[in-house]
Every structure is written in C-alpha cells, then in structure tokens.
Amino acid sequence: MKIKIGLLGLGTVGGGVHKLLSGRKEAIARQIGSELEIEKILVRDIAKARGLDIPPQLLTTDYREVVNHPEIDIVVELMGGIEPAYQYIRAALQNKKSVVTANKDVIADYGVRLHRLAAEYEADLCYEASVAGGIPVLRGLVQGLASDEIYKIMGIVNGTTNYIMTQMTEAGLDYQTALKQAQVLGFAEPDPTNDVEGLDAARKMAILASLAFSAGIKMETVKVKGISQVTAEDIQAVKEFGYVIKLIGVAKQENGKVEVSVEPTLLRDSHPLATVKNEFNAIYLYGHAVGQTMFYGPGAGEMPTATAVVSDIMEVARNKKLGVGGKGLWQPTAQPVMKTADEIEAKYFLRVVVKDEIGVLNKITEVFSGHQISIENILQKLEKNQNQANIILVTHRLIQSNFEQALLELQKIPGLVDIRSCYKVED
Ligand SMILES: NC(=O)c1ccc[n+]([C@@H]2O[C@H](COP(=O)([O-])OP(=O)(O)OC[C@H]3O[C@@H](n4cnc5c(N)ncnc54)[C@H](OP(=O)(O)O)[C@@H]3O)[C@@H](O)[C@H]2O)c1
C-alpha cells in the first residue's frame, strides 16, 4: 500500500522534505511498512528553478488540487504565515486528511481549534517542526515524558537572538553589529522584528506550554520582551556577577496556575543553557520524576527541520496502517489560569546610574525594603569624570508586582540619574 502525500509549499523546508523522502525512500518504507509518495505540490510560481528532480505535472498553483485530491492521505503545510495556510489546513482536515505542519504561527494562534477539527474529522494533526526545528522536543514531551508531570520549561527557542547574544558576549560586539552579522550569515531576516522582539520565541513557548500543561495557552498571555535594548555595557556588567544574558522562554505551572514569559534573562555562566551558543536551540525541562533534562540541537535549517516534518509524516502513516489515525489526539484538558504579577516570584538584576552623593544608596535600599525586597549582591562603580556611580545589584526572590512598584519609586529619588537596565535572573 502506498501512502500519498500532498505538499503545500516547496521552499526551504519543502525542498528538504522532498530530498529526505526521495533519498531515504526504501529505509522509510521498511520502517513503516508502506511507501510514501508525493502526489501533488502547491507553489506560488511553477516556473521557479528549484534544483529538485520533480516531474512538472506534480506542481500546481491551485490548493484545491492538493486538499481535495481523492488519493492524498496526508497534507503537509510548509508555506508559512497565518493566511491562507490556516484555511488550507482547515480544508484538508475537513476532507478527513491528516495534516503535518511546521507553522508555529498557525499552531500558536489556532492549535486548539485545529485539534478539535482534527478530532471531529478523525484526522491526525502533527507539528513537531514548529518548535526548535530539528530537536524532537514535542514528541519528547508528549511521548517520552508522558508519565511525568512537567512543571517548568526553560528554552532557547530562537536561533537568531541566541546568535546575537553569543556574539555580544563572546566577541564583544554591540547589538547593531551583531544583528548585521546575523543578517549577512542568513540567521536573521531583513526585517528582524519577529525574532529580536521575542514574538517568534513567544509563539514557540505558547506551544510548548500548551502541550506540557495540557492547556491551550494563548499567545497574548505570554509576557514578551525582546533583546533590542540589551547593551554591550549590560553584557559586561552581568559578567561581574558570573552571569550571561540570553533570550529565555520560561513556562511554569505551580498550584494549578501558569506563567509564560520570554525575555532577556541572566543565567549563571555554568548553567547548561549558557553553553548553548550561536544559532543552536535547547529546551531544559523540569519534571517531578525525571528531574532535569535538556534537549539540544539545530533549531532551524533545511534538513534539520525536514527530519521533524518527515518523522511526523511517518507517525501519521503508521497510525493509518494500524487503523488508529485521528484517535490518539491531544486535547487541552484544562482552561489555563494565568498567574498575576502578585503571584509571580523572580529574582532581578538591576543597573542604575546615580549621582556620586552621600545617601543615594541608602535611599535605594529604603525603597526596596519598603516593598519587601532584599538584595543578594551589590556592586558600586564610579564613572570617570562624571561624578556619577553605577550601582549594579541582584535581588533575592521577590514578588513581581512589588518590584514594579519599587522601580516607579526609585525614579523619584533625587540622586538617581537613570535606570539603565533590569533583567530577570534564573539561577
Ligand atoms: N526555514 C526553516 O529553517 C524553518 C524552521 C522551522 C520551521 N519553519 C517553518 O516552515 C514553514 C516553511 O518555511 P520555509 O522556510 O520553507 O519557507 P519558504 O522557503 O518561504 O517556502 C514557502 C513555500 O510556500 C510556497 N507558498 C507560500 N505562500 C504560498 C501561497 N499563498 N500559495 C502557494 N504557495 C505558497 C512558496 O512557493 P514558491 O516557491 O513558488 O514561492 C514556497 O515554495 C514556515 O511555517 C516556517 O515558519 C521553517
């Protein structure tokens, strides 16, 4: 029996999927007991040179030739963007075709709805490639760690920002130079907003948290702050305390309440995630039974991402052969209750510039103690020729809303020149 596949998109990832399906045809057929065959491929431009050996009659510009094709069992969406990809996925599911996608935008926004639709039409829906490209972390969470209760996830899930932060830390580059370098090397888009402002990572964290906590986490509930304000001075200042700065996604579940955030975060330079350099990704999971475990690897790229897509296709094909297609579906079991700022606890790093006058430091500590904030570590450095001092400190764990109020009050201290930077610390 041949299992027929329709591709929506034949760009970077689609090309990789084609190469893997043709290059490993026999090995894949041996593993799943069926041959996989691409029947139809949707593209925008049929005449485009693609460097792939594809019979021209396979290509179409009409998506209905894929999603309505009577012989196609699995539709693989690799176009990207929300529309029309979302509508095409819906149409495929409504035609009882299982769907594999690499599209984090669609899954972060519409994952729960699509899972319901898939269940209604008894189809499978898989999206391993949507988070951390070549790292099988979704399958690791849903299958490998199914027996455990995962209560915390920390992830480096965006290669662009990890590349920039690595270059700032190790080569001493400033943010703009590191970004330009990432663009020249193809790690950053010409418009890098989605990556550098943390939106891409936030979508991936919403997907990870939804699966880990079995709850449909909405993108708008994720606290997001990007790396565009991180300065070379900050990188130097955190080194004084033995930290590095990385864009870290954190998802936690405590007492039935959830918090999800993406922000530049200080990690001890000995933390396993601190060793994840350049464009690489890693996801660090905390489970009550497993303890701590880390998934590491390439987060994007033609062939790494294609491995995730083809593994999903193989899972769907196996399900079909076993007659369990559309039956083992994930559904959110709980409405997530998100923590408020009064319930979120964290440690913070703060760098402020003050006038070099007697009593300013006392005033800062007074504001802090008024909000039940205590200081774990503090350093004062004179700025040459300016009669100013840099105060760098790390707090003990505190309540986020207390810290927010303290920051507002600090700004009113007469001797305070500027709050230069403020970052969460994950020890
Ligand atoms: N690239 C990665 O490393 C990576 C990693 C993880 C996940 N992903 C995800 O994988 C998906 C695909 O990414 P990609 O990098 O392969 O994208 P890409 O290189 O831009 O390819 C997109 C493909 O979709 C086709 N397409 C786009 N819009 C279309 C439309 N309206 N109608 C018909 N065809 C359309 C394009 O056709 P033409 O070729 O004719 O232009 C092209 O073949 C995205 O969701 C992305 O987020 C990518």
The ligand as a Gaussian input file, in Angstrom:
#p B3LYP/6-31G(d) Opt

LIG

0 1
 N       13.250000      27.562000       7.271000
 C       13.423000      26.997000       8.459000
 O       14.549000      26.726000       8.883000
 C       12.222000      26.651000       9.302000
 C       12.423000      26.054000      10.568000
 C       11.306000      25.685000      11.343000
 C       10.039000      25.944000      10.839000
 N        9.889000      26.555000       9.621000
 C        8.528000      26.814000       9.151000
 O        8.326000      26.070000       7.952000
 C        7.427000      26.769000       7.110000
 C        8.066000      26.939000       5.733000
 O        9.239000      27.710000       5.862000
 P       10.276000      27.862000       4.642000
 O       11.496000      28.472000       5.228000
 O       10.408000      26.592000       3.903000
 O        9.516000      28.939000       3.727000
 P        9.861000      29.376000       2.243000
 O       11.242000      28.964000       1.871000
 O        9.487000      30.794000       2.100000
 O        8.863000      28.494000       1.348000
 C        7.491000      28.724000       1.287000
 C        6.894000      27.882000       0.184000
 O        5.478000      28.034000       0.193000
 C        5.017000      28.484000      -1.074000
 N        3.938000      29.440000      -0.814000
 C        3.934000      30.459000       0.090000
 N        2.769000      31.100000       0.061000
 C        2.026000      30.497000      -0.891000
 C        0.711000      30.720000      -1.379000
 N       -0.068000      31.701000      -0.940000
 N        0.260000      29.881000      -2.357000
 C        1.039000      28.897000      -2.824000
 N        2.276000      28.631000      -2.385000
 C        2.772000      29.424000      -1.432000
 C        6.202000      29.117000      -1.771000
 O        6.036000      28.995000      -3.168000
 P        7.158000      29.486000      -4.223000
 O        8.333000      28.568000      -4.013000
 O        6.560000      29.315000      -5.569000
 O        7.465000      30.902000      -3.837000
 C        7.354000      28.272000      -1.218000
 O        7.519000      27.118000      -2.008000
 C        7.094000      28.085000       7.827000
 O        5.912000      27.930000       8.581000
 C        8.280000      28.261000       8.774000
 O        7.973000      29.030000       9.914000
 C       10.939000      26.907000       8.852000

